[in-house]
């Protein structure tokens, strides 16, 4: 996701999942941390990107995360 704090403030589906314990807030990772290499995604689990902003910018970044040479 773009930013954990933003998701917990604006992303209703994320807020509900955390509230009913389907998702743990500690498992949320900021997109910037993935892009800069600060956090390595767990490749053994599915990865989900949650957008709460400008989708066209998010798509460009998501493509780069998957394939930096694209």
mmCIF file as gemmi writes it, N, C-alpha and C atoms, coordinates in Angstrom:
data_model
loop_
_atom_site.group_PDB
_atom_site.id
_atom_site.type_symbol
_atom_site.label_atom_id
_atom_site.label_alt_id
_atom_site.label_comp_id
_atom_site.label_asym_id
_atom_site.label_entity_id
_atom_site.label_seq_id
_atom_site.pdbx_PDB_ins_code
_atom_site.Cartn_x
_atom_site.Cartn_y
_atom_site.Cartn_z
_atom_site.occupancy
_atom_site.B_iso_or_equiv
_atom_site.pdbx_formal_charge
_atom_site.auth_seq_id
_atom_site.auth_asym_id
_atom_site.pdbx_PDB_model_num
ATOM 1 N N . UNK Axp A 1 ? 0.831 -1.163 0 1 0 ? 1 A 1
ATOM 2 C CA . UNK Axp A 1 ? 0 0 0 1 0 ? 1 A 1
ATOM 3 C C . UNK Axp A 1 ? 0.876 1.227 0 1 0 ? 1 A 1
ATOM 4 N N . UNK Axp A 2 ? 0.291 2.304 -0.389 1 0 ? 2 A 1
ATOM 5 C CA . UNK Axp A 2 ? 1.064 3.536 -0.442 1 0 ? 2 A 1
ATOM 6 C C . UNK Axp A 2 ? 1.645 3.863 0.919 1 0 ? 2 A 1
ATOM 7 N N . UNK Axp A 3 ? 0.788 3.901 1.911 1 0 ? 3 A 1
ATOM 8 C CA . UNK Axp A 3 ? 1.195 4.339 3.234 1 0 ? 3 A 1
ATOM 9 C C . UNK Axp A 3 ? 0.244 3.723 4.264 1 0 ? 3 A 1
ATOM 10 N N . UNK Axp A 4 ? 0.794 3.105 5.269 1 0 ? 4 A 1
ATOM 11 C CA . UNK Axp A 4 ? -0.01 2.426 6.291 1 0 ? 4 A 1
ATOM 12 C C . UNK Axp A 4 ? -0.997 3.381 6.959 1 0 ? 4 A 1
ATOM 13 N N . UNK Axp A 5 ? -0.528 4.55 7.345 1 0 ? 5 A 1
ATOM 14 C CA . UNK Axp A 5 ? -1.405 5.505 8.04 1 0 ? 5 A 1
ATOM 15 C C . UNK Axp A 5 ? -2.562 5.94 7.149 1 0 ? 5 A 1
ATOM 16 N N . UNK Axp A 6 ? -2.284 6.17 5.866 1 0 ? 6 A 1
ATOM 17 C CA . UNK Axp A 6 ? -3.34 6.567 4.94 1 0 ? 6 A 1
ATOM 18 C C . UNK Axp A 6 ? -4.346 5.445 4.768 1 0 ? 6 A 1
ATOM 19 N N . UNK Axp A 7 ? -3.864 4.233 4.625 1 0 ? 7 A 1
ATOM 20 C CA . UNK Axp A 7 ? -4.775 3.091 4.472 1 0 ? 7 A 1
ATOM 21 C C . UNK Axp A 7 ? -5.658 2.929 5.697 1 0 ? 7 A 1
ATOM 22 N N . UNK Axp A 8 ? -5.089 3.113 6.875 1 0 ? 8 A 1
ATOM 23 C CA . UNK Axp A 8 ? -5.88 2.95 8.102 1 0 ? 8 A 1
ATOM 24 C C . UNK Axp A 8 ? -6.852 4.115 8.307 1 0 ? 8 A 1
ATOM 25 N N . UNK Axp A 9 ? -6.681 5.166 7.54 1 0 ? 9 A 1
ATOM 26 C CA . UNK Axp A 9 ? -7.58 6.314 7.636 1 0 ? 9 A 1
ATOM 27 C C . UNK Axp A 9 ? -8.607 6.328 6.504 1 0 ? 9 A 1
ATOM 28 N N . UNK Axp A 10 ? -8.228 5.828 5.294 1 0 ? 10 A 1
ATOM 29 C CA . UNK Axp A 10 ? -9.064 6.007 4.116 1 0 ? 10 A 1
ATOM 30 C C . UNK Axp A 10 ? -9.545 4.725 3.44 1 0 ? 10 A 1
ATOM 31 N N . UNK Axp A 11 ? -8.901 3.612 3.674 1 0 ? 11 A 1
ATOM 32 C CA . UNK Axp A 11 ? -9.243 2.373 2.957 1 0 ? 11 A 1
ATOM 33 C C . UNK Axp A 11 ? -10.19 1.52 3.798 1 0 ? 11 A 1
ATOM 34 N N . UNK Axp A 12 ? -11.476 1.68 3.54 1 0 ? 12 A 1
ATOM 35 C CA . UNK Axp A 12 ? -12.483 0.994 4.342 1 0 ? 12 A 1
ATOM 36 C C . UNK Axp A 12 ? -12.305 -0.5 4.426 1 0 ? 12 A 1
ATOM 37 N N . UNK Axp A 13 ? -11.935 -1.141 3.311 1 0 ? 13 A 1
ATOM 38 C CA . UNK Axp A 13 ? -11.77 -2.596 3.345 1 0 ? 13 A 1
ATOM 39 C C . UNK Axp A 13 ? -10.598 -3.013 4.232 1 0 ? 13 A 1
ATOM 40 N N . UNK Axp A 14 ? -9.544 -2.223 4.235 1 0 ? 14 A 1
ATOM 41 C CA . UNK Axp A 14 ? -8.403 -2.516 5.11 1 0 ? 14 A 1
ATOM 42 C C . UNK Axp A 14 ? -8.792 -2.268 6.575 1 0 ? 14 A 1
ATOM 43 N N . UNK Axp A 15 ? -9.459 -1.168 6.822 1 0 ? 15 A 1
ATOM 44 C CA . UNK Axp A 15 ? -9.894 -0.831 8.182 1 0 ? 15 A 1
ATOM 45 C C . UNK Axp A 15 ? -10.786 -1.93 8.743 1 0 ? 15 A 1
ATOM 46 N N . UNK Axp A 16 ? -11.746 -2.406 7.936 1 0 ? 16 A 1
ATOM 47 C CA . UNK Axp A 16 ? -12.642 -3.474 8.389 1 0 ? 16 A 1
ATOM 48 C C . UNK Axp A 16 ? -11.896 -4.777 8.642 1 0 ? 16 A 1
ATOM 49 N N . UNK Axp A 17 ? -10.972 -5.117 7.764 1 0 ? 17 A 1
ATOM 50 C CA . UNK Axp A 17 ? -10.215 -6.361 7.935 1 0 ? 17 A 1
ATOM 51 C C . UNK Axp A 17 ? -9.367 -6.318 9.203 1 0 ? 17 A 1
ATOM 52 N N . UNK Axp A 18 ? -8.779 -5.179 9.503 1 0 ? 18 A 1
ATOM 53 C CA . UNK Axp A 18 ? -8.005 -5.038 10.741 1 0 ? 18 A 1
ATOM 54 C C . UNK Axp A 18 ? -8.941 -5.106 11.939 1 0 ? 18 A 1
ATOM 55 N N . UNK Axp A 19 ? -10.092 -4.448 11.84 1 0 ? 19 A 1
ATOM 56 C CA . UNK Axp A 19 ? -11.049 -4.428 12.954 1 0 ? 19 A 1
ATOM 57 C C . UNK Axp A 19 ? -11.57 -5.816 13.3 1 0 ? 19 A 1
ATOM 58 N N . UNK Axp A 20 ? -11.78 -6.658 12.281 1 0 ? 20 A 1
ATOM 59 C CA . UNK Axp A 20 ? -12.293 -8.002 12.579 1 0 ? 20 A 1
ATOM 60 C C . UNK Axp A 20 ? -11.192 -9.061 12.655 1 0 ? 20 A 1
ATOM 61 N N . UNK Axp A 21 ? -9.948 -8.606 12.723 1 0 ? 21 A 1
ATOM 62 C CA . UNK Axp A 21 ? -8.762 -9.467 12.895 1 0 ? 21 A 1
ATOM 63 C C . UNK Axp A 21 ? -8.485 -10.393 11.719 1 0 ? 21 A 1
ATOM 64 N N . UNK Axp A 22 ? -9.057 -10.093 10.548 1 0 ? 22 A 1
ATOM 65 C CA . UNK Axp A 22 ? -8.725 -10.86 9.344 1 0 ? 22 A 1
ATOM 66 C C . UNK Axp A 22 ? -7.346 -10.459 8.818 1 0 ? 22 A 1
ATOM 67 N N . UNK Axp A 23 ? -6.927 -9.267 9.19 1 0 ? 23 A 1
ATOM 68 C CA . UNK Axp A 23 ? -5.649 -8.713 8.762 1 0 ? 23 A 1
ATOM 69 C C . UNK Axp A 23 ? -5.027 -8.02 9.959 1 0 ? 23 A 1
ATOM 70 N N . UNK Axp A 24 ? -3.732 -8.173 10.115 1 0 ? 24 A 1
ATOM 71 C CA . UNK Axp A 24 ? -3.047 -7.513 11.219 1 0 ? 24 A 1
ATOM 72 C C . UNK Axp A 24 ? -2.338 -6.273 10.689 1 0 ? 24 A 1
ATOM 73 N N . UNK Axp A 25 ? -2.542 -5.162 11.346 1 0 ? 25 A 1
ATOM 74 C CA . UNK Axp A 25 ? -1.948 -3.901 10.888 1 0 ? 25 A 1
ATOM 75 C C . UNK Axp A 25 ? -0.436 -4.012 10.761 1 0 ? 25 A 1
ATOM 76 N N . UNK Axp A 26 ? 0.199 -4.807 11.603 1 0 ? 26 A 1
ATOM 77 C CA . UNK Axp A 26 ? 1.654 -4.979 11.546 1 0 ? 26 A 1
ATOM 78 C C . UNK Axp A 26 ? 2.117 -5.613 10.24 1 0 ? 26 A 1
ATOM 79 N N . UNK Axp A 27 ? 1.21 -6.277 9.518 1 0 ? 27 A 1
ATOM 80 C CA . UNK Axp A 27 ? 1.598 -6.913 8.267 1 0 ? 27 A 1
ATOM 81 C C . UNK Axp A 27 ? 1.531 -5.952 7.083 1 0 ? 27 A 1
ATOM 82 N N . UNK Axp A 28 ? 1.027 -4.749 7.299 1 0 ? 28 A 1
ATOM 83 C CA . UNK Axp A 28 ? 0.949 -3.754 6.233 1 0 ? 28 A 1
ATOM 84 C C . UNK Axp A 28 ? 2.324 -3.141 6.009 1 0 ? 28 A 1
ATOM 85 N N . UNK Axp A 29 ? 2.695 -2.998 4.743 1 0 ? 29 A 1
ATOM 86 C CA . UNK Axp A 29 ? 4.017 -2.474 4.388 1 0 ? 29 A 1
ATOM 87 C C . UNK Axp A 29 ? 3.83 -1.291 3.445 1 0 ? 29 A 1
ATOM 88 N N . UNK Axp A 30 ? 4.502 -0.213 3.724 1 0 ? 30 A 1
ATOM 89 C CA . UNK Axp A 30 ? 4.442 0.958 2.85 1 0 ? 30 A 1
ATOM 90 C C . UNK Axp A 30 ? 5.112 0.645 1.519 1 0 ? 30 A 1
ATOM 91 N N . UNK Axp A 31 ? 4.511 1.111 0.43 1 0 ? 31 A 1
ATOM 92 C CA . UNK Axp A 31 ? 5.068 0.893 -0.895 1 0 ? 31 A 1
ATOM 93 C C . UNK Axp A 31 ? 6.475 1.476 -1.008 1 0 ? 31 A 1
ATOM 94 N N . UNK Axp A 32 ? 6.706 2.613 -0.412 1 0 ? 32 A 1
ATOM 95 C CA . UNK Axp A 32 ? 8.036 3.234 -0.479 1 0 ? 32 A 1
ATOM 96 C C . UNK Axp A 32 ? 9.107 2.311 0.096 1 0 ? 32 A 1
ATOM 97 N N . UNK Axp A 33 ? 8.764 1.565 1.138 1 0 ? 33 A 1
ATOM 98 C CA . UNK Axp A 33 ? 9.74 0.647 1.731 1 0 ? 33 A 1
ATOM 99 C C . UNK Axp A 33 ? 10.058 -0.511 0.796 1 0 ? 33 A 1
ATOM 100 N N . UNK Axp A 34 ? 9.087 -0.951 0.028 1 0 ? 34 A 1
ATOM 101 C CA . UNK Axp A 34 ? 9.332 -2.021 -0.945 1 0 ? 34 A 1
ATOM 102 C C . UNK Axp A 34 ? 10.176 -1.488 -2.094 1 0 ? 34 A 1
ATOM 103 N N . UNK Axp A 35 ? 9.812 -0.316 -2.61 1 0 ? 35 A 1
ATOM 104 C CA . UNK Axp A 35 ? 10.516 0.271 -3.754 1 0 ? 35 A 1
ATOM 105 C C . UNK Axp A 35 ? 11.967 0.584 -3.425 1 0 ? 35 A 1
ATOM 106 N N . UNK Axp A 36 ? 12.228 1.081 -2.233 1 0 ? 36 A 1
ATOM 107 C CA . UNK Axp A 36 ? 13.6 1.456 -1.873 1 0 ? 36 A 1
ATOM 108 C C . UNK Axp A 36 ? 14.422 0.288 -1.338 1 0 ? 36 A 1
ATOM 109 N N . UNK Axp A 37 ? 13.785 -0.878 -1.19 1 0 ? 37 A 1
ATOM 110 C CA . UNK Axp A 37 ? 14.494 -2.043 -0.682 1 0 ? 37 A 1
ATOM 111 C C . UNK Axp A 37 ? 14.552 -2.114 0.824 1 0 ? 37 A 1
ATOM 112 N N . UNK Axp A 38 ? 13.84 -1.237 1.504 1 0 ? 38 A 1
ATOM 113 C CA . UNK Axp A 38 ? 13.821 -1.244 2.966 1 0 ? 38 A 1
ATOM 114 C C . UNK Axp A 38 ? 13.129 -2.467 3.54 1 0 ? 38 A 1
ATOM 115 N N . UNK Axp A 39 ? 12.224 -3.046 2.766 1 0 ? 39 A 1
ATOM 116 C CA . UNK Axp A 39 ? 11.502 -4.249 3.174 1 0 ? 39 A 1
ATOM 117 C C . UNK Axp A 39 ? 11.472 -5.192 1.984 1 0 ? 39 A 1
ATOM 118 N N . UNK Axp A 40 ? 11.818 -6.43 2.2 1 0 ? 40 A 1
ATOM 119 C CA . UNK Axp A 40 ? 11.722 -7.441 1.146 1 0 ? 40 A 1
ATOM 120 C C . UNK Axp A 40 ? 10.378 -8.147 1.276 1 0 ? 40 A 1
ATOM 121 N N . UNK Axp A 41 ? 9.563 -8.127 0.224 1 0 ? 41 A 1
ATOM 122 C CA . UNK Axp A 41 ? 8.265 -8.801 0.305 1 0 ? 41 A 1
ATOM 123 C C . UNK Axp A 41 ? 8.435 -10.295 0.549 1 0 ? 41 A 1
ATOM 124 N N . UNK Axp A 42 ? 7.527 -10.863 1.302 1 0 ? 42 A 1
ATOM 125 C CA . UNK Axp A 42 ? 7.518 -12.295 1.56 1 0 ? 42 A 1
ATOM 126 C C . UNK Axp A 42 ? 6.963 -12.985 0.321 1 0 ? 42 A 1
ATOM 127 N N . UNK Axp A 43 ? 7.827 -13.632 -0.449 1 0 ? 43 A 1
ATOM 128 C CA . UNK Axp A 43 ? 7.396 -14.252 -1.701 1 0 ? 43 A 1
ATOM 129 C C . UNK Axp A 43 ? 6.615 -15.543 -1.49 1 0 ? 43 A 1
ATOM 130 N N . UNK Axp A 44 ? 6.546 -16.017 -0.258 1 0 ? 44 A 1
ATOM 131 C CA . UNK Axp A 44 ? 5.78 -17.225 0.033 1 0 ? 44 A 1
ATOM 132 C C . UNK Axp A 44 ? 4.297 -16.919 0.218 1 0 ? 44 A 1
ATOM 133 N N . UNK Axp A 45 ? 3.964 -15.635 0.313 1 0 ? 45 A 1
ATOM 134 C CA . UNK Axp A 45 ? 2.57 -15.228 0.522 1 0 ? 45 A 1
ATOM 135 C C . UNK Axp A 45 ? 2.112 -14.36 -0.642 1 0 ? 45 A 1
ATOM 136 N N . UNK Axp A 46 ? 0.824 -14.322 -0.88 1 0 ? 46 A 1
ATOM 137 C CA . UNK Axp A 46 ? 0.327 -13.389 -1.903 1 0 ? 46 A 1
ATOM 138 C C . UNK Axp A 46 ? 0.628 -11.948 -1.489 1 0 ? 46 A 1
ATOM 139 N N . UNK Axp A 47 ? 0.881 -11.114 -2.46 1 0 ? 47 A 1
ATOM 140 C CA . UNK Axp A 47 ? 1.094 -9.693 -2.202 1 0 ? 47 A 1
ATOM 141 C C . UNK Axp A 47 ? -0.07 -8.923 -2.784 1 0 ? 47 A 1
ATOM 142 N N . UNK Axp A 48 ? -0.586 -8.007 -2.019 1 0 ? 48 A 1
ATOM 143 C CA . UNK Axp A 48 ? -1.734 -7.209 -2.441 1 0 ? 48 A 1
ATOM 144 C C . UNK Axp A 48 ? -1.35 -5.746 -2.332 1 0 ? 48 A 1
ATOM 145 N N . UNK Axp A 49 ? -1.638 -5.007 -3.377 1 0 ? 49 A 1
ATOM 146 C CA . UNK Axp A 49 ? -1.387 -3.573 -3.361 1 0 ? 49 A 1
ATOM 147 C C . UNK Axp A 49 ? -2.718 -2.859 -3.189 1 0 ? 49 A 1
ATOM 148 N N . UNK Axp A 50 ? -2.807 -1.993 -2.208 1 0 ? 50 A 1
ATOM 149 C CA . UNK Axp A 50 ? -4.022 -1.23 -1.953 1 0 ? 50 A 1
ATOM 150 C C . UNK Axp A 50 ? -3.766 0.22 -2.303 1 0 ? 50 A 1
ATOM 151 N N . UNK Axp A 51 ? -4.518 0.722 -3.256 1 0 ? 51 A 1
ATOM 152 C CA . UNK Axp A 51 ? -4.379 2.101 -3.703 1 0 ? 51 A 1
ATOM 153 C C . UNK Axp A 51 ? -5.419 2.974 -3.018 1 0 ? 51 A 1
ATOM 154 N N . UNK Axp A 52 ? -5.001 4.089 -2.495 1 0 ? 52 A 1
ATOM 155 C CA . UNK Axp A 52 ? -5.934 5.065 -1.936 1 0 ? 52 A 1
ATOM 156 C C . UNK Axp A 52 ? -5.673 6.446 -2.529 1 0 ? 52 A 1
ATOM 157 N N . UNK Axp A 53 ? -5.011 6.464 -3.68 1 0 ? 53 A 1
ATOM 158 C CA . UNK Axp A 53 ? -4.661 7.748 -4.27 1 0 ? 53 A 1
ATOM 159 C C . UNK Axp A 53 ? -4.861 7.755 -5.768 1 0 ? 53 A 1
ATOM 160 N N . UNK Axp A 54 ? -3.862 8.237 -6.484 1 0 ? 54 A 1
ATOM 161 C CA . UNK Axp A 54 ? -3.934 8.383 -7.934 1 0 ? 54 A 1
ATOM 162 C C . UNK Axp A 54 ? -3.498 7.081 -8.591 1 0 ? 54 A 1
ATOM 163 N N . UNK Axp A 55 ? -4.45 6.362 -9.144 1 0 ? 55 A 1
ATOM 164 C CA . UNK Axp A 55 ? -4.192 5.018 -9.65 1 0 ? 55 A 1
ATOM 165 C C . UNK Axp A 55 ? -3.173 4.977 -10.781 1 0 ? 55 A 1
ATOM 166 N N . UNK Axp A 56 ? -3.115 5.98 -11.621 1 0 ? 56 A 1
ATOM 167 C CA . UNK Axp A 56 ? -2.154 5.923 -12.731 1 0 ? 56 A 1
ATOM 168 C C . UNK Axp A 56 ? -0.715 5.97 -12.219 1 0 ? 56 A 1
ATOM 169 N N . UNK Axp A 57 ? -0.459 6.75 -11.185 1 0 ? 57 A 1
ATOM 170 C CA . UNK Axp A 57 ? 0.874 6.776 -10.59 1 0 ? 57 A 1
ATOM 171 C C . UNK Axp A 57 ? 1.162 5.453 -9.893 1 0 ? 57 A 1
ATOM 172 N N . UNK Axp A 58 ? 0.174 4.921 -9.217 1 0 ? 58 A 1
ATOM 173 C CA . UNK Axp A 58 ? 0.345 3.656 -8.514 1 0 ? 58 A 1
ATOM 174 C C . UNK Axp A 58 ? 0.649 2.522 -9.484 1 0 ? 58 A 1
ATOM 175 N N . UNK Axp A 59 ? 0.004 2.532 -10.65 1 0 ? 59 A 1
ATOM 176 C CA . UNK Axp A 59 ? 0.244 1.498 -11.648 1 0 ? 59 A 1
ATOM 177 C C . UNK Axp A 59 ? 1.686 1.544 -12.143 1 0 ? 59 A 1
ATOM 178 N N . UNK Axp A 60 ? 2.206 2.718 -12.4 1 0 ? 60 A 1
ATOM 179 C CA . UNK Axp A 60 ? 3.595 2.86 -12.856 1 0 ? 60 A 1
ATOM 180 C C . UNK Axp A 60 ? 4.553 2.307 -11.806 1 0 ? 60 A 1
ATOM 181 N N . UNK Axp A 61 ? 4.33 2.652 -10.56 1 0 ? 61 A 1
ATOM 182 C CA . UNK Axp A 61 ? 5.207 2.165 -9.489 1 0 ? 61 A 1
ATOM 183 C C . UNK Axp A 61 ? 5.063 0.663 -9.334 1 0 ? 61 A 1
ATOM 184 N N . UNK Axp A 62 ? 3.841 0.144 -9.4 1 0 ? 62 A 1
ATOM 185 C CA . UNK Axp A 62 ? 3.629 -1.298 -9.251 1 0 ? 62 A 1
ATOM 186 C C . UNK Axp A 62 ? 4.331 -2.069 -10.366 1 0 ? 62 A 1
ATOM 187 N N . UNK Axp A 63 ? 4.26 -1.575 -11.599 1 0 ? 63 A 1
ATOM 188 C CA . UNK Axp A 63 ? 4.966 -2.226 -12.706 1 0 ? 63 A 1
ATOM 189 C C . UNK Axp A 63 ? 6.463 -2.228 -12.438 1 0 ? 63 A 1
ATOM 190 N N . UNK Axp A 64 ? 6.993 -1.124 -11.956 1 0 ? 64 A 1
ATOM 191 C CA . UNK Axp A 64 ? 8.419 -1.05 -11.66 1 0 ? 64 A 1
ATOM 192 C C . UNK Axp A 64 ? 8.821 -2.016 -10.552 1 0 ? 64 A 1
ATOM 193 N N . UNK Axp A 65 ? 7.965 -2.174 -9.529 1 0 ? 65 A 1
ATOM 194 C CA . UNK Axp A 65 ? 8.26 -3.095 -8.441 1 0 ? 65 A 1
ATOM 195 C C . UNK Axp A 65 ? 8.365 -4.515 -8.971 1 0 ? 65 A 1
ATOM 196 N N . UNK Axp A 66 ? 7.473 -4.883 -9.873 1 0 ? 66 A 1
ATOM 197 C CA . UNK Axp A 66 ? 7.482 -6.231 -10.439 1 0 ? 66 A 1
ATOM 198 C C . UNK Axp A 66 ? 8.657 -6.409 -11.404 1 0 ? 66 A 1
ATOM 199 N N . UNK Axp A 67 ? 8.923 -5.399 -12.225 1 0 ? 67 A 1
ATOM 200 C CA . UNK Axp A 67 ? 9.995 -5.491 -13.213 1 0 ? 67 A 1
ATOM 201 C C . UNK Axp A 67 ? 10.69 -4.141 -13.355 1 0 ? 67 A 1
ATOM 202 N N . UNK Axp A 68 ? 11.782 -3.933 -12.599 1 0 ? 68 A 1
ATOM 203 C CA . UNK Axp A 68 ? 12.482 -2.645 -12.651 1 0 ? 68 A 1
ATOM 204 C C . UNK Axp A 68 ? 13.015 -2.281 -14.036 1 0 ? 68 A 1
ATOM 205 N N . UNK Axp A 69 ? 13.105 -3.253 -14.943 1 0 ? 69 A 1
ATOM 206 C CA . UNK Axp A 69 ? 13.61 -2.981 -16.285 1 0 ? 69 A 1
ATOM 207 C C . UNK Axp A 69 ? 12.506 -2.637 -17.268 1 0 ? 69 A 1
ATOM 208 N N . UNK Axp A 70 ? 11.262 -2.614 -16.817 1 0 ? 70 A 1
ATOM 209 C CA . UNK Axp A 70 ? 10.129 -2.358 -17.727 1 0 ? 70 A 1
ATOM 210 C C . UNK Axp A 70 ? 10.127 -0.927 -18.213 1 0 ? 70 A 1
